[in-house]
Amino acid sequence: MDLFGVSMIIPLLSHHVKSLGAGPTVAGIVGSTYGVLQLFSSTVVGSWSDVVGRRYSLLTCLLLSAFGYGLLGTSTSIGLFVLARIPVGLFKHSLSICRALLSDMVSESERPLVMGHFNAASSVGFILGPVVGGYLTEHEGGFYTSSFTCAAIFLLNAGLVWMLPWSEILSYRIDANSNRSSSKICHINNIKNSTYHNFSNGNGHHHPGSGSASASKSSARQQGGLGWREVSLFQSAWKQLSSISSKIHTVASSDMWDLFLVRLLMAVAIMLYYSNFSLAMEERFSLRPKVTGYLFSYSSTLGALAGFLVGPVTQLYGNNMPALLLHSTVLTCSLILLYTVAASVWHVLLSSTFFAISTTIGRTCITDLELQRGGFQASGTLIGAGQSVTAVGRVLAPLLSGLAQEFSPCGPPSLGVLLALSAVGLLLMRIPKWDKRGKVKMT
């Protein structure tokens, strides 16, 4: 529902800005407002959801996004348009919080399957939204109708979040996380003192007054403050800011630069693939925009179906996510190259078919690896940081695409091939170190 509402608006934004009298340069600056705000707010809002809890942060993001889209429906000037994009740019992180909540509730082995299904549902919404938005724009005041419809969808989502049985979700989440934490503590205590042997095997009751939740808190303290905790909504703003700052600092100082760099390189490469797709198809193969639109819809549909393949493919690889990420990145790079040198439309169709599948699997892999290496306690912060990295790609890709198009219609995808090759080289250098570090942890 989230992406269904958003995708009704996205194709219409540039046309609406121009109808308000903005020139190409002003329209470009206004259009980049959202990406810049997302760049700075993604990590902060994700960390905030770790501090105050998923329900409160999700409700806040949905309601403020609904306000932003409702304000967009009243924008009759460029100033109002920019003002309407501010709350959306700052708080449109509902999908990231949902991903963090899902990662809280499922085991590591189940996570790729669940995330794949979640991405498939998101893709379905993105396929249907432009169809409805295009139909509404054919009527007078269609943009404003679409904006108010999108705002109503976000309000409906907020109502659904409010009615969810959160007590059951929270209990499941605490039990799952504390079981993971307590098992680690028991193992440590078993090494320190043999009297904990029965407890570590679940047979003893050495601490009848302490539950698994207390073990989770103890583990959180041992892990440097990254532990998840549900806090009162009336907690002081200063404590919230301190907790958010601590979580962001911990993630920023962690040894995860390689994963974030791979995410950035592949995000820009994929955006370059799509950046001038319609124009390149017209210049290279004389395809009409209508036919190119069909090709886009075909690729998006395959991307939605690919979400259901993530689980089986992960099982085929034995949950070896680094290897799966490497292979999907190599495949994505090869498909961008095939599109770049395509001699006919059929080659483009072939690349589009497998490109949607490889990118869907790759996105799920990179998110799962970030959560594996960063820990479930800061899932919101980690997912938010990943979205911030992707936002950097959204800022860089249009600039790089414009420069590359000066040389050739195939310039942007050619540059995308180089960036994807860089990601492959980085993975080849870093994966052995990840595996070595994993073996040390196991020992």
HURAKA-V859658 format. One record per backbone hydrogen bond with DSSP energy under -1.0 kcal/mol. CO is the residue of the C=O (numbers start at 0). NH is the residue of the N-H. E is the energy in kcal/mol with one decimal. If there is no record, write none. Layout:
BEGIN
co:CO nh:NH e:E
co:CO nh:NH e:E
END
This chain:
BEGIN
co:0 nh:4 e:-2.2
co:1 nh:5 e:-2.2
co:2 nh:6 e:-2.5
co:5 nh:8 e:-1.4
co:5 nh:9 e:-2.1
co:8 nh:11 e:-1.7
co:9 nh:12 e:-1.0
co:11 nh:15 e:-2.2
co:12 nh:16 e:-2.5
co:13 nh:17 e:-2.0
co:14 nh:18 e:-2.0
co:15 nh:19 e:-1.1
co:16 nh:21 e:-1.6
co:17 nh:20 e:-1.6
co:22 nh:26 e:-2.8
co:23 nh:27 e:-2.1
co:24 nh:28 e:-2.3
co:25 nh:29 e:-2.8
co:26 nh:30 e:-2.3
co:27 nh:31 e:-1.4
co:29 nh:32 e:-1.0
co:31 nh:35 e:-2.3
co:32 nh:36 e:-2.3
co:33 nh:37 e:-2.4
co:34 nh:38 e:-1.9
co:35 nh:39 e:-1.3
co:36 nh:40 e:-2.0
co:37 nh:41 e:-2.1
co:40 nh:44 e:-2.9
co:41 nh:45 e:-2.2
co:42 nh:46 e:-2.5
co:43 nh:47 e:-2.4
co:44 nh:48 e:-2.0
co:45 nh:49 e:-1.0
co:46 nh:50 e:-1.4
co:47 nh:51 e:-2.8
co:48 nh:52 e:-1.1
co:52 nh:56 e:-1.6
co:53 nh:57 e:-2.8
co:54 nh:58 e:-2.6
co:55 nh:59 e:-2.2
co:56 nh:60 e:-2.4
co:57 nh:61 e:-2.3
co:58 nh:62 e:-2.5
co:59 nh:63 e:-2.4
co:60 nh:64 e:-2.0
co:61 nh:65 e:-2.3
co:62 nh:66 e:-2.0
co:63 nh:67 e:-2.1
co:64 nh:68 e:-2.5
co:65 nh:69 e:-2.3
co:66 nh:70 e:-2.4
co:67 nh:71 e:-1.8
co:68 nh:72 e:-1.2
co:70 nh:73 e:-1.4
co:71 nh:74 e:-1.2
co:76 nh:80 e:-2.0
co:77 nh:81 e:-2.5
co:78 nh:82 e:-2.3
co:79 nh:83 e:-2.3
co:80 nh:84 e:-1.3
co:84 nh:88 e:-2.7
co:85 nh:89 e:-2.1
co:86 nh:90 e:-2.1
co:87 nh:91 e:-1.9
co:90 nh:92 e:-2.2
co:92 nh:96 e:-2.1
co:93 nh:97 e:-2.1
co:94 nh:98 e:-2.2
co:95 nh:99 e:-2.2
co:96 nh:100 e:-2.5
co:97 nh:101 e:-2.4
co:98 nh:102 e:-2.3
co:99 nh:103 e:-1.5
co:100 nh:104 e:-1.3
co:101 nh:105 e:-1.2
co:106 nh:110 e:-1.5
co:109 nh:113 e:-2.3
co:110 nh:114 e:-3.0
co:111 nh:115 e:-2.2
co:112 nh:116 e:-2.0
co:113 nh:117 e:-2.3
co:114 nh:118 e:-2.6
co:115 nh:119 e:-2.0
co:116 nh:120 e:-2.3
co:117 nh:121 e:-2.1
co:118 nh:122 e:-2.3
co:119 nh:123 e:-2.0
co:120 nh:124 e:-1.8
co:121 nh:125 e:-1.8
co:122 nh:126 e:-1.5
co:123 nh:127 e:-2.1
co:124 nh:128 e:-2.1
co:127 nh:131 e:-1.8
co:128 nh:132 e:-2.9
co:129 nh:133 e:-2.6
co:130 nh:134 e:-1.7
co:131 nh:135 e:-2.3
co:132 nh:136 e:-1.9
co:135 nh:138 e:-1.6
co:138 nh:141 e:-1.3
co:140 nh:144 e:-2.0
co:141 nh:145 e:-2.5
co:142 nh:146 e:-2.4
co:143 nh:147 e:-2.3
co:144 nh:148 e:-2.2
co:145 nh:149 e:-2.4
co:146 nh:150 e:-2.4
co:147 nh:151 e:-2.2
co:148 nh:152 e:-2.0
co:149 nh:153 e:-2.0
co:150 nh:154 e:-2.0
co:151 nh:155 e:-2.3
co:152 nh:156 e:-2.4
co:153 nh:157 e:-2.2
co:154 nh:158 e:-2.1
co:155 nh:159 e:-2.1
co:156 nh:160 e:-2.5
co:157 nh:161 e:-2.3
co:158 nh:162 e:-1.6
co:163 nh:165 e:-2.2
co:164 nh:168 e:-1.7
co:165 nh:169 e:-3.1
co:166 nh:170 e:-2.0
co:167 nh:171 e:-2.4
co:168 nh:172 e:-2.4
co:169 nh:173 e:-2.6
co:170 nh:174 e:-2.4
co:171 nh:175 e:-2.6
co:172 nh:176 e:-2.5
co:173 nh:177 e:-2.8
co:174 nh:178 e:-2.1
co:175 nh:179 e:-1.6
co:176 nh:180 e:-2.3
co:177 nh:181 e:-3.5
co:178 nh:182 e:-1.8
co:179 nh:183 e:-1.2
co:180 nh:184 e:-2.0
co:181 nh:185 e:-2.7
co:182 nh:186 e:-1.7
co:183 nh:187 e:-2.0
co:184 nh:188 e:-2.7
co:185 nh:189 e:-2.1
co:186 nh:190 e:-1.4
co:187 nh:191 e:-2.0
co:188 nh:192 e:-2.8
co:192 nh:195 e:-1.6
co:193 nh:196 e:-1.7
co:195 nh:199 e:-2.4
co:196 nh:200 e:-1.1
co:197 nh:202 e:-2.6
co:197 nh:203 e:-1.1
co:198 nh:201 e:-1.6
co:206 nh:209 e:-1.5
co:210 nh:214 e:-1.2
co:211 nh:215 e:-2.0
co:212 nh:216 e:-2.0
co:213 nh:217 e:-2.4
co:214 nh:218 e:-2.6
co:215 nh:219 e:-2.3
co:216 nh:220 e:-2.2
co:217 nh:221 e:-2.1
co:218 nh:222 e:-1.4
co:219 nh:224 e:-1.6
co:220 nh:223 e:-1.3
co:231 nh:234 e:-1.8
co:235 nh:239 e:-1.9
co:236 nh:240 e:-2.7
co:237 nh:241 e:-2.4
co:238 nh:242 e:-2.5
co:239 nh:243 e:-2.8
co:240 nh:244 e:-2.7
co:241 nh:245 e:-2.3
co:242 nh:246 e:-2.4
co:243 nh:247 e:-2.6
co:244 nh:248 e:-2.4
co:245 nh:249 e:-2.2
co:246 nh:250 e:-2.3
co:247 nh:251 e:-2.8
co:248 nh:252 e:-2.1
co:253 nh:255 e:-1.7
co:255 nh:259 e:-2.0
co:256 nh:260 e:-2.3
co:257 nh:261 e:-2.3
co:258 nh:262 e:-2.4
co:259 nh:263 e:-2.2
co:260 nh:264 e:-2.7
co:261 nh:265 e:-2.5
co:262 nh:266 e:-2.4
co:263 nh:267 e:-2.4
co:264 nh:268 e:-2.1
co:265 nh:269 e:-2.6
co:266 nh:270 e:-2.2
co:267 nh:271 e:-2.3
co:268 nh:272 e:-1.6
co:269 nh:273 e:-1.6
co:270 nh:274 e:-1.5
co:273 nh:276 e:-1.2
co:275 nh:279 e:-3.1
co:276 nh:280 e:-2.4
co:277 nh:281 e:-1.7
co:278 nh:282 e:-2.3
co:279 nh:283 e:-3.0
co:280 nh:284 e:-1.8
co:280 nh:286 e:-1.7
co:287 nh:291 e:-2.1
co:288 nh:292 e:-2.3
co:289 nh:293 e:-1.6
co:290 nh:294 e:-1.9
co:291 nh:295 e:-2.1
co:292 nh:296 e:-2.4
co:293 nh:297 e:-2.4
co:294 nh:298 e:-2.2
co:295 nh:299 e:-2.7
co:296 nh:300 e:-2.4
co:297 nh:301 e:-2.0
co:298 nh:302 e:-2.1
co:299 nh:303 e:-1.9
co:300 nh:304 e:-2.2
co:301 nh:305 e:-2.3
co:304 nh:307 e:-1.4
co:305 nh:308 e:-1.4
co:308 nh:312 e:-2.5
co:309 nh:313 e:-2.6
co:310 nh:314 e:-2.3
co:311 nh:315 e:-2.2
co:312 nh:316 e:-1.7
co:313 nh:318 e:-2.8
co:314 nh:317 e:-1.4
co:318 nh:320 e:-1.6
co:319 nh:323 e:-1.9
co:320 nh:324 e:-2.9
co:321 nh:325 e:-2.3
co:322 nh:326 e:-2.4
co:323 nh:327 e:-2.4
co:324 nh:328 e:-2.1
co:325 nh:329 e:-2.3
co:326 nh:330 e:-2.3
co:327 nh:331 e:-2.4
co:328 nh:332 e:-2.5
co:329 nh:333 e:-2.2
co:330 nh:334 e:-2.2
co:331 nh:335 e:-2.1
co:332 nh:336 e:-2.0
co:333 nh:337 e:-2.2
co:334 nh:338 e:-2.2
co:335 nh:339 e:-2.1
co:336 nh:340 e:-2.0
co:343 nh:347 e:-1.3
co:344 nh:348 e:-2.6
co:345 nh:349 e:-2.1
co:346 nh:350 e:-2.4
co:347 nh:351 e:-2.7
co:348 nh:352 e:-1.9
co:349 nh:353 e:-1.6
co:350 nh:354 e:-2.1
co:351 nh:355 e:-1.6
co:353 nh:357 e:-2.7
co:354 nh:358 e:-2.4
co:355 nh:359 e:-1.4
co:356 nh:360 e:-2.1
co:357 nh:361 e:-2.4
co:358 nh:362 e:-2.4
co:359 nh:363 e:-1.7
co:360 nh:364 e:-2.3
co:361 nh:365 e:-2.4
co:362 nh:366 e:-1.8
co:363 nh:367 e:-2.3
co:364 nh:368 e:-2.5
co:365 nh:369 e:-1.9
co:366 nh:370 e:-2.0
co:367 nh:371 e:-2.2
co:368 nh:372 e:-2.5
co:369 nh:373 e:-2.1
co:370 nh:374 e:-2.0
co:374 nh:377 e:-1.0
co:375 nh:378 e:-1.4
co:377 nh:381 e:-2.6
co:378 nh:382 e:-2.6
co:379 nh:383 e:-2.4
co:380 nh:384 e:-2.4
co:381 nh:385 e:-2.1
co:382 nh:386 e:-2.0
co:383 nh:387 e:-2.0
co:384 nh:388 e:-2.0
co:385 nh:389 e:-2.1
co:386 nh:390 e:-2.1
co:387 nh:391 e:-1.7
co:388 nh:392 e:-1.5
co:389 nh:393 e:-1.7
co:390 nh:394 e:-1.5
co:391 nh:395 e:-2.3
co:392 nh:396 e:-3.0
co:395 nh:399 e:-2.6
co:396 nh:400 e:-2.9
co:397 nh:401 e:-2.2
co:398 nh:402 e:-2.0
co:399 nh:403 e:-2.4
co:400 nh:404 e:-2.2
co:403 nh:406 e:-1.4
co:403 nh:407 e:-1.5
co:407 nh:410 e:-1.8
co:409 nh:413 e:-1.9
co:410 nh:414 e:-2.4
co:411 nh:415 e:-2.0
co:412 nh:416 e:-2.0
co:413 nh:417 e:-1.6
co:414 nh:418 e:-2.1
co:415 nh:419 e:-2.5
co:416 nh:420 e:-2.5
co:417 nh:421 e:-1.9
co:418 nh:422 e:-1.9
co:419 nh:423 e:-2.3
co:420 nh:424 e:-2.5
co:421 nh:425 e:-2.3
co:422 nh:426 e:-2.4
co:423 nh:427 e:-2.4
co:424 nh:428 e:-1.6
co:425 nh:429 e:-2.3
co:426 nh:430 e:-2.8
co:429 nh:433 e:-2.1
co:430 nh:434 e:-2.7
co:431 nh:435 e:-2.2
co:432 nh:436 e:-2.5
co:433 nh:437 e:-2.3
co:434 nh:438 e:-2.2
co:435 nh:439 e:-2.0
co:436 nh:440 e:-2.1
co:437 nh:441 e:-2.2
co:438 nh:442 e:-2.4
END
